[in-house]
Amino acid sequence: MMSCVKFFIQKSIILHVSYILVVLDAFLKLSDEMVLMIFRWLPKNMLVRCALVCKRWQRIAYDEVLWTRMDLGSRTLNPGSLGHVLMRGSIILRLAQAEVRIFY
């Protein structure tokens, strides 16, 4: 009985890993432009996470097209973070009720 359950668990894991590999392979075949179009739908915090996946995703996730509009309203910004946002090439920057910390 135990070996039968173990077999099904192993089979299930193999199928799951195989599915992930197929999906990743399909995603790797997409052009950078297509990935960029997908990334446009993601919130900024998810773009930052995507940039950690691999060098290709980092390059695409930090494309200036994705960072032209930024909404930092009602947030607390640490020193230097506003500079990073502006260096990304933001054209529209919303800072309504944002707090910018300045350390001396």
mmCIF file of the C-alpha atoms, coordinates in Angstrom:
data_MODEL
# 
_entry.id   MODEL 
# 
loop_
_atom_site.group_PDB 
_atom_site.id 
_atom_site.type_symbol 
_atom_site.label_atom_id 
_atom_site.label_alt_id 
_atom_site.label_comp_id 
_atom_site.label_asym_id 
_atom_site.label_entity_id 
_atom_site.label_seq_id 
_atom_site.pdbx_PDB_ins_code 
_atom_site.Cartn_x 
_atom_site.Cartn_y 
_atom_site.Cartn_z 
_atom_site.occupancy 
_atom_site.B_iso_or_equiv 
_atom_site.pdbx_formal_charge 
_atom_site.auth_seq_id 
_atom_site.auth_comp_id 
_atom_site.auth_asym_id 
_atom_site.auth_atom_id 
_atom_site.pdbx_PDB_model_num 
ATOM 1   C CA . MET A 1 1   ? 0.000  0.000  0.000   1.00 0.00 ? 1   MET A CA 1 
ATOM 2   C CA . MET A 1 2   ? 2.750  2.461  0.991   1.00 0.00 ? 2   MET A CA 1 
ATOM 3   C CA . SER A 1 3   ? 4.757  1.782  -2.157  1.00 0.00 ? 3   SER A CA 1 
ATOM 4   C CA . CYS A 1 4   ? 1.664  2.450  -4.262  1.00 0.00 ? 4   CYS A CA 1 
ATOM 5   C CA . VAL A 1 5   ? 1.101  5.823  -2.582  1.00 0.00 ? 5   VAL A CA 1 
ATOM 6   C CA . LYS A 1 6   ? 4.791  6.642  -2.920  1.00 0.00 ? 6   LYS A CA 1 
ATOM 7   C CA . PHE A 1 7   ? 4.640  5.785  -6.630  1.00 0.00 ? 7   PHE A CA 1 
ATOM 8   C CA . PHE A 1 8   ? 1.668  8.116  -7.212  1.00 0.00 ? 8   PHE A CA 1 
ATOM 9   C CA . ILE A 1 9   ? 3.334  10.933 -5.303  1.00 0.00 ? 9   ILE A CA 1 
ATOM 10  C CA . GLN A 1 10  ? 6.511  10.562 -7.335  1.00 0.00 ? 10  GLN A CA 1 
ATOM 11  C CA . LYS A 1 11  ? 4.508  10.402 -10.559 1.00 0.00 ? 11  LYS A CA 1 
ATOM 12  C CA . SER A 1 12  ? 2.581  13.506 -9.564  1.00 0.00 ? 12  SER A CA 1 
ATOM 13  C CA . ILE A 1 13  ? 5.800  15.401 -8.812  1.00 0.00 ? 13  ILE A CA 1 
ATOM 14  C CA . ILE A 1 14  ? 7.313  14.355 -12.134 1.00 0.00 ? 14  ILE A CA 1 
ATOM 15  C CA . LEU A 1 15  ? 4.205  15.523 -14.015 1.00 0.00 ? 15  LEU A CA 1 
ATOM 16  C CA . HIS A 1 16  ? 4.176  18.823 -12.136 1.00 0.00 ? 16  HIS A CA 1 
ATOM 17  C CA . VAL A 1 17  ? 7.862  19.499 -12.857 1.00 0.00 ? 17  VAL A CA 1 
ATOM 18  C CA . SER A 1 18  ? 7.359  18.506 -16.490 1.00 0.00 ? 18  SER A CA 1 
ATOM 19  C CA . TYR A 1 19  ? 4.463  20.957 -16.789 1.00 0.00 ? 19  TYR A CA 1 
ATOM 20  C CA . ILE A 1 20  ? 6.563  23.762 -15.302 1.00 0.00 ? 20  ILE A CA 1 
ATOM 21  C CA . LEU A 1 21  ? 9.387  23.018 -17.740 1.00 0.00 ? 21  LEU A CA 1 
ATOM 22  C CA . VAL A 1 22  ? 6.995  23.083 -20.699 1.00 0.00 ? 22  VAL A CA 1 
ATOM 23  C CA . VAL A 1 23  ? 5.550  26.427 -19.597 1.00 0.00 ? 23  VAL A CA 1 
ATOM 24  C CA . LEU A 1 24  ? 9.022  27.886 -19.024 1.00 0.00 ? 24  LEU A CA 1 
ATOM 25  C CA . ASP A 1 25  ? 10.185 26.611 -22.393 1.00 0.00 ? 25  ASP A CA 1 
ATOM 26  C CA . ALA A 1 26  ? 7.209  28.263 -24.088 1.00 0.00 ? 26  ALA A CA 1 
ATOM 27  C CA . PHE A 1 27  ? 7.902  31.514 -22.245 1.00 0.00 ? 27  PHE A CA 1 
ATOM 28  C CA . LEU A 1 28  ? 11.578 31.417 -23.226 1.00 0.00 ? 28  LEU A CA 1 
ATOM 29  C CA . LYS A 1 29  ? 10.565 31.231 -26.882 1.00 0.00 ? 29  LYS A CA 1 
ATOM 30  C CA . LEU A 1 30  ? 8.743  34.567 -26.644 1.00 0.00 ? 30  LEU A CA 1 
ATOM 31  C CA . SER A 1 31  ? 10.552 37.602 -27.988 1.00 0.00 ? 31  SER A CA 1 
ATOM 32  C CA . ASP A 1 32  ? 11.619 40.356 -25.626 1.00 0.00 ? 32  ASP A CA 1 
ATOM 33  C CA . GLU A 1 33  ? 8.889  42.557 -27.089 1.00 0.00 ? 33  GLU A CA 1 
ATOM 34  C CA . MET A 1 34  ? 6.218  39.998 -26.194 1.00 0.00 ? 34  MET A CA 1 
ATOM 35  C CA . VAL A 1 35  ? 7.552  39.613 -22.652 1.00 0.00 ? 35  VAL A CA 1 
ATOM 36  C CA . LEU A 1 36  ? 7.572  43.415 -22.374 1.00 0.00 ? 36  LEU A CA 1 
ATOM 37  C CA . MET A 1 37  ? 3.902  43.492 -23.384 1.00 0.00 ? 37  MET A CA 1 
ATOM 38  C CA . ILE A 1 38  ? 3.119  40.954 -20.649 1.00 0.00 ? 38  ILE A CA 1 
ATOM 39  C CA . PHE A 1 39  ? 5.157  42.873 -18.083 1.00 0.00 ? 39  PHE A CA 1 
ATOM 40  C CA . ARG A 1 40  ? 3.137  46.041 -18.827 1.00 0.00 ? 40  ARG A CA 1 
ATOM 41  C CA . TRP A 1 41  ? 0.201  44.462 -17.011 1.00 0.00 ? 41  TRP A CA 1 
ATOM 42  C CA . LEU A 1 42  ? 2.166  43.852 -13.814 1.00 0.00 ? 42  LEU A CA 1 
ATOM 43  C CA . PRO A 1 43  ? 2.318  46.211 -10.842 1.00 0.00 ? 43  PRO A CA 1 
ATOM 44  C CA . LYS A 1 44  ? 5.689  47.826 -10.159 1.00 0.00 ? 44  LYS A CA 1 
ATOM 45  C CA . ASN A 1 45  ? 6.476  45.678 -7.102  1.00 0.00 ? 45  ASN A CA 1 
ATOM 46  C CA . MET A 1 46  ? 5.986  42.561 -9.238  1.00 0.00 ? 46  MET A CA 1 
ATOM 47  C CA . LEU A 1 47  ? 8.295  43.982 -11.924 1.00 0.00 ? 47  LEU A CA 1 
ATOM 48  C CA . VAL A 1 48  ? 11.004 44.317 -9.307  1.00 0.00 ? 48  VAL A CA 1 
ATOM 49  C CA . ARG A 1 49  ? 10.488 40.662 -8.349  1.00 0.00 ? 49  ARG A CA 1 
ATOM 50  C CA . CYS A 1 50  ? 10.562 39.589 -11.998 1.00 0.00 ? 50  CYS A CA 1 
ATOM 51  C CA . ALA A 1 51  ? 13.899 41.358 -12.374 1.00 0.00 ? 51  ALA A CA 1 
ATOM 52  C CA . LEU A 1 52  ? 15.363 38.879 -9.894  1.00 0.00 ? 52  LEU A CA 1 
ATOM 53  C CA . VAL A 1 53  ? 14.547 35.810 -12.012 1.00 0.00 ? 53  VAL A CA 1 
ATOM 54  C CA . CYS A 1 54  ? 17.324 36.046 -14.595 1.00 0.00 ? 54  CYS A CA 1 
ATOM 55  C CA . LYS A 1 55  ? 19.425 38.578 -16.505 1.00 0.00 ? 55  LYS A CA 1 
ATOM 56  C CA . ARG A 1 56  ? 17.012 38.639 -19.443 1.00 0.00 ? 56  ARG A CA 1 
ATOM 57  C CA . TRP A 1 57  ? 14.030 39.384 -17.220 1.00 0.00 ? 57  TRP A CA 1 
ATOM 58  C CA . GLN A 1 58  ? 16.036 42.015 -15.359 1.00 0.00 ? 58  GLN A CA 1 
ATOM 59  C CA . ARG A 1 59  ? 16.828 43.793 -18.605 1.00 0.00 ? 59  ARG A CA 1 
ATOM 60  C CA . ILE A 1 60  ? 13.195 43.671 -19.703 1.00 0.00 ? 60  ILE A CA 1 
ATOM 61  C CA . ALA A 1 61  ? 11.684 44.518 -16.300 1.00 0.00 ? 61  ALA A CA 1 
ATOM 62  C CA . TYR A 1 62  ? 13.830 47.659 -16.025 1.00 0.00 ? 62  TYR A CA 1 
ATOM 63  C CA . ASP A 1 63  ? 12.997 48.851 -19.535 1.00 0.00 ? 63  ASP A CA 1 
ATOM 64  C CA . GLU A 1 64  ? 12.225 52.573 -19.390 1.00 0.00 ? 64  GLU A CA 1 
ATOM 65  C CA . VAL A 1 65  ? 8.876  52.039 -21.137 1.00 0.00 ? 65  VAL A CA 1 
ATOM 66  C CA . LEU A 1 66  ? 7.578  50.244 -18.027 1.00 0.00 ? 66  LEU A CA 1 
ATOM 67  C CA . TRP A 1 67  ? 8.668  53.025 -15.670 1.00 0.00 ? 67  TRP A CA 1 
ATOM 68  C CA . THR A 1 68  ? 7.327  56.155 -17.397 1.00 0.00 ? 68  THR A CA 1 
ATOM 69  C CA . ARG A 1 69  ? 4.354  56.360 -14.997 1.00 0.00 ? 69  ARG A CA 1 
ATOM 70  C CA . MET A 1 70  ? 4.824  55.993 -11.275 1.00 0.00 ? 70  MET A CA 1 
ATOM 71  C CA . ASP A 1 71  ? 2.266  56.345 -8.513  1.00 0.00 ? 71  ASP A CA 1 
ATOM 72  C CA . LEU A 1 72  ? 3.968  56.738 -5.154  1.00 0.00 ? 72  LEU A CA 1 
ATOM 73  C CA . GLY A 1 73  ? 1.042  58.422 -3.467  1.00 0.00 ? 73  GLY A CA 1 
ATOM 74  C CA . SER A 1 74  ? 0.584  57.834 0.279   1.00 0.00 ? 74  SER A CA 1 
ATOM 75  C CA . ARG A 1 75  ? 3.953  56.128 0.562   1.00 0.00 ? 75  ARG A CA 1 
ATOM 76  C CA . THR A 1 76  ? 7.034  56.841 2.623   1.00 0.00 ? 76  THR A CA 1 
ATOM 77  C CA . LEU A 1 77  ? 10.149 57.166 0.484   1.00 0.00 ? 77  LEU A CA 1 
ATOM 78  C CA . ASN A 1 78  ? 13.594 56.546 1.912   1.00 0.00 ? 78  ASN A CA 1 
ATOM 79  C CA . PRO A 1 79  ? 16.561 58.756 1.018   1.00 0.00 ? 79  PRO A CA 1 
ATOM 80  C CA . GLY A 1 80  ? 17.774 58.041 -2.490  1.00 0.00 ? 80  GLY A CA 1 
ATOM 81  C CA . SER A 1 81  ? 14.662 56.158 -3.606  1.00 0.00 ? 81  SER A CA 1 
ATOM 82  C CA . LEU A 1 82  ? 13.218 59.208 -5.335  1.00 0.00 ? 82  LEU A CA 1 
ATOM 83  C CA . GLY A 1 83  ? 16.487 59.593 -7.232  1.00 0.00 ? 83  GLY A CA 1 
ATOM 84  C CA . HIS A 1 84  ? 16.257 55.988 -8.424  1.00 0.00 ? 84  HIS A CA 1 
ATOM 85  C CA . VAL A 1 85  ? 12.703 56.567 -9.631  1.00 0.00 ? 85  VAL A CA 1 
ATOM 86  C CA . LEU A 1 86  ? 13.700 59.687 -11.539 1.00 0.00 ? 86  LEU A CA 1 
ATOM 87  C CA . MET A 1 87  ? 16.728 57.932 -13.071 1.00 0.00 ? 87  MET A CA 1 
ATOM 88  C CA . ARG A 1 88  ? 14.391 55.278 -14.491 1.00 0.00 ? 88  ARG A CA 1 
ATOM 89  C CA . GLY A 1 89  ? 12.985 57.974 -16.767 1.00 0.00 ? 89  GLY A CA 1 
ATOM 90  C CA . SER A 1 90  ? 9.608  58.532 -15.154 1.00 0.00 ? 90  SER A CA 1 
ATOM 91  C CA . ILE A 1 91  ? 7.653  61.163 -17.053 1.00 0.00 ? 91  ILE A CA 1 
ATOM 92  C CA . ILE A 1 92  ? 4.538  61.088 -14.894 1.00 0.00 ? 92  ILE A CA 1 
ATOM 93  C CA . LEU A 1 93  ? 5.203  60.892 -11.170 1.00 0.00 ? 93  LEU A CA 1 
ATOM 94  C CA . ARG A 1 94  ? 2.392  61.048 -8.626  1.00 0.00 ? 94  ARG A CA 1 
ATOM 95  C CA . LEU A 1 95  ? 3.477  61.879 -5.091  1.00 0.00 ? 95  LEU A CA 1 
ATOM 96  C CA . ALA A 1 96  ? 0.136  62.868 -3.515  1.00 0.00 ? 96  ALA A CA 1 
ATOM 97  C CA . GLN A 1 97  ? 0.401  62.575 0.272   1.00 0.00 ? 97  GLN A CA 1 
ATOM 98  C CA . ALA A 1 98  ? 3.810  60.919 -0.031  1.00 0.00 ? 98  ALA A CA 1 
ATOM 99  C CA . GLU A 1 99  ? 6.419  61.443 2.647   1.00 0.00 ? 99  GLU A CA 1 
ATOM 100 C CA . VAL A 1 100 ? 10.015 61.830 1.545   1.00 0.00 ? 100 VAL A CA 1 
ATOM 101 C CA . ARG A 1 101 ? 12.420 61.102 4.394   1.00 0.00 ? 101 ARG A CA 1 
ATOM 102 C CA . ILE A 1 102 ? 15.572 63.177 4.562   1.00 0.00 ? 102 ILE A CA 1 
ATOM 103 C CA . PHE A 1 103 ? 18.405 62.087 6.826   1.00 0.00 ? 103 PHE A CA 1 
ATOM 104 C CA . TYR A 1 104 ? 21.103 64.534 7.822   1.00 0.00 ? 104 TYR A CA 1 
# 
